Amino acid sequence: MIEVSRSIPVNDGTLPELSVDDVWAGLVEKAENPLPYVASISECTVTERFDGGLVREITHAGQPVREVITMYPKQRVHFVRTHGKAKGTIDNEI
């Protein structure tokens, strides 16, 4: 198993200063449409929505991937790759 972790500082002196609500809104937007945020994703279609999340089909680095995304409001967005070559999980945490 490979595990990678990366932290990105928020409100490091640059403006505008972001609230937790602002950061959360950005994570939800990224889950629904990752194209402006992840250069290696070239296509995204949300195929299902459920209480607390969604299912999306993406093309990542030229490969089809299905992800089930569960949102834990103002805390974490959890991605589970259920179909495709690169299976695994990704967490975006505040």
Contact map, one row per residue, 1 for C-alpha under 8 A:
1110000000000000000000000000000000000000000000000000000000000000000000000000000000000000000000
1111000000000000000000000000000000000000000000000000000000000000000000000000000000000000000000
1111100000000000000000000000000000000000000000000000000000000000000000000000000000000000000000
0111110000000000000000000000000000000000000000000000000000000000000000000000000000000000000000
0011111000000000000000000000000000000000000000000000000000000000000000000000000000000000000000
0001111100000000000000000000000000000000000000000000000000000000000000000000000000000000000000
0000111110000000000000000000000000000000000000000000000000000000000000000000000000000000000000
0000011111000000000000000000000000000000000000000000000000000000000000000000000000000000000000
0000001111110000000000000000000000000000000000000000000000000000000000000000000000000000000000
0000000111110000010000000000000000000000000000000000000000000000000000000000000000000000000000
0000000011111110110000000000000000000000000000000000000000000000000000000000000000000000000000
0000000011111100000000000000000000000000000000000000000000000000000000000000000000000000000000
0000000000111110100000000000000000000000000000000000000000000000000000000000000000000000000000
0000000000111111100000000000000000000000000000000000000000000000000000000000000000000000000000
0000000000101111100000000000000000000000000000000000000000000000000000000000000000000000000000
0000000000000111110000000000000000000000000000000000000000000000000000000000000000000000000000
0000000000101111111000000000000000000000000000000000000000000000000000000000000000000000000000
0000000001100001111111100000000000000000000000000000000000000000000000000000000000000000000000
0000000000000000111111100000000000000000000000000000000000000000000000000000000000000000000000
0000000000000000011111110000000000000000000000000000000000000000000000000100000000000000000001
0000000000000000011111111000000000000000000000000000000000000000000000000100000000000000000000
0000000000000000011111111100000000000000000000000000000000000000000000000000000000000000000000
0000000000000000011111111110000000000000000000000000000000000000000000000000000000000000000001
0000000000000000000111111111000000000000000000000000000000000000000000001110000000000000000001
0000000000000000000011111111100000000000000000000000000000000000000000000000000000000000000000
0000000000000000000001111111110000000000000000000000000000000000000000000000000000000000000000
0000000000000000000000111111111000000000000000000000000000000000000000000000100000000000000100
0000000000000000000000011111111100000000000000000000000000000000000000100000100000000000000000
0000000000000000000000001111111111000000000000000000000000000000000000000000000000000000000000
0000000000000000000000000111111111111000000000000000000000000000000000000000000000000000000000
0000000000000000000000000011111111000000000000000000000000000000000010000000100000000000000000
0000000000000000000000000001111111000000000001000000000100000000000000000000000000000000000000
0000000000000000000000000000111111110000000100000000000000000000000000000000000000000000000000
0000000000000000000000000000111111111100100100000000000000000000000000000000000000000000000000
0000000000000000000000000000010011111110111100000000000000000000000000000000000000000000000000
0000000000000000000000000000010011111110000000000000000000000000000000000000000000000000000000
0000000000000000000000000000010001111110000000000000000000000000000000000000000000000000000000
0000000000000000000000000000000001111111100000000000000000000000000000000000000000000000000000
0000000000000000000000000000000000111111110000000000000000000000000000000000000000000000000000
0000000000000000000000000000000000000111110000000000000000011000000000000000000000000000000000
0000000000000000000000000000000001100111111100000000000001111100000000000000000000000000000000
0000000000000000000000000000000000100011111100000000000001111100000000000000000000000000000000
0000000000000000000000000000000000100000111110000000000011110000000000000000000000000000000000
0000000000000000000000000000000011100000111111000000000111100000000000000000000000000000000000
0000000000000000000000000000000000000000001111100000000111000000000000000000000000000000000000
0000000000000000000000000000000100000000000111111000011110000000000000000000000000000000000000
0000000000000000000000000000000000000000000011111000011110000000000000000000000000000000000000
0000000000000000000000000000000000000000000001111100011100000000000000000000000000000000000000
0000000000000000000000000000000000000000000001111110111000000000000000000000000000000000000000
0000000000000000000000000000000000000000000000011111110000000000000000000000000000000000000000
0000000000000000000000000000000000000000000000001111100000000000000000000000000000000000000000
0000000000000000000000000000000000000000000000000111110000000000000001110000000000000000000000
0000000000000000000000000000000000000000000000001111111000000000000111100000000000000000000000
0000000000000000000000000000000000000000000001111101111100000000000111000000000000000000000000
0000000000000000000000000000000000000000000001111000111110000000011110000000000000000000000000
0000000000000000000000000000000100000000000111110000011111000000011110000000000000000000000000
0000000000000000000000000000000000000000001111100000001111100001111000000000000000000000000000
0000000000000000000000000000000000000000111110000000000111110001111000000000000000000000000000
0000000000000000000000000000000000000000111100000000000011111111100000000000000000000000000000
0000000000000000000000000000000000000001111000000000000001111111100000000000000000000000000000
0000000000000000000000000000000000000001110000000000000000111110000000000000000000000000000000
0000000000000000000000000000000000000000110000000000000000111111000000000000000000000000000000
0000000000000000000000000000000000000000000000000000000000111111100000000000000000011000000000
0000000000000000000000000000000000000000000000000000000011110111110000000000000000110000000000
0000000000000000000000000000000000000000000000000000000011110011111000000000000011111100000000
0000000000000000000000000000000000000000000000000000001111000001111100000000000011110000000000
0000000000000000000000000000000000000000000000000000001111000000111110000000001111100000000000
0000000000000000000000000000000000000000000000000000111100000000011111000000001111000000000000
0000000000000000000000000000001000000000000000000000111100000000001111100000111100000000000000
0000000000000000000000000000000000000000000000000001110000000000000111110000111000000000000000
0000000000000000000000000001000000000000000000000001100000000000000011111001110000000000000000
0000000000000000000000000000000000000000000000000001000000000000000001111111110000000000000000
0000000000000000000000010000000000000000000000000000000000000000000000111111100000000000000000
0000000000000000000110010000000000000000000000000000000000000000000000011111000000000000000001
0000000000000000000000010000000000000000000000000000000000000000000000011111100000000000000011
0000000000000000000000000000000000000000000000000000000000000000000000111111110000000000001111
0000000000000000000000000011001000000000000000000000000000000000000011111011111000000000001110
0000000000000000000000000000000000000000000000000000000000000000000011110001111100000000111100
0000000000000000000000000000000000000000000000000000000000000000001111000000111110000000111000
0000000000000000000000000000000000000000000000000000000000000000001110000000011111000011110000
0000000000000000000000000000000000000000000000000000000000000000111100000000001111110111100000
0000000000000000000000000000000000000000000000000000000000000000111100000000000111110011000000
0000000000000000000000000000000000000000000000000000000000000001111000000000000011111110000000
0000000000000000000000000000000000000000000000000000000000000011110000000000000011111110000000
0000000000000000000000000000000000000000000000000000000000000010100000000000000000111110000000
0000000000000000000000000000000000000000000000000000000000000000100000000000000010111111000000
0000000000000000000000000000000000000000000000000000000000000000000000000000000111111111100000
0000000000000000000000000000000000000000000000000000000000000000000000000000000111000111110000
0000000000000000000000000000000000000000000000000000000000000000000000000000011110000011111000
0000000000000000000000000000000000000000000000000000000000000000000000000000011100000001111100
0000000000000000000000000000000000000000000000000000000000000000000000000001111000000000111110
0000000000000000000000000010000000000000000000000000000000000000000000000001110000000000011111
0000000000000000000000000000000000000000000000000000000000000000000000000011100000000000001111
0000000000000000000100110000000000000000000000000000000000000000000000000111000000000000000111
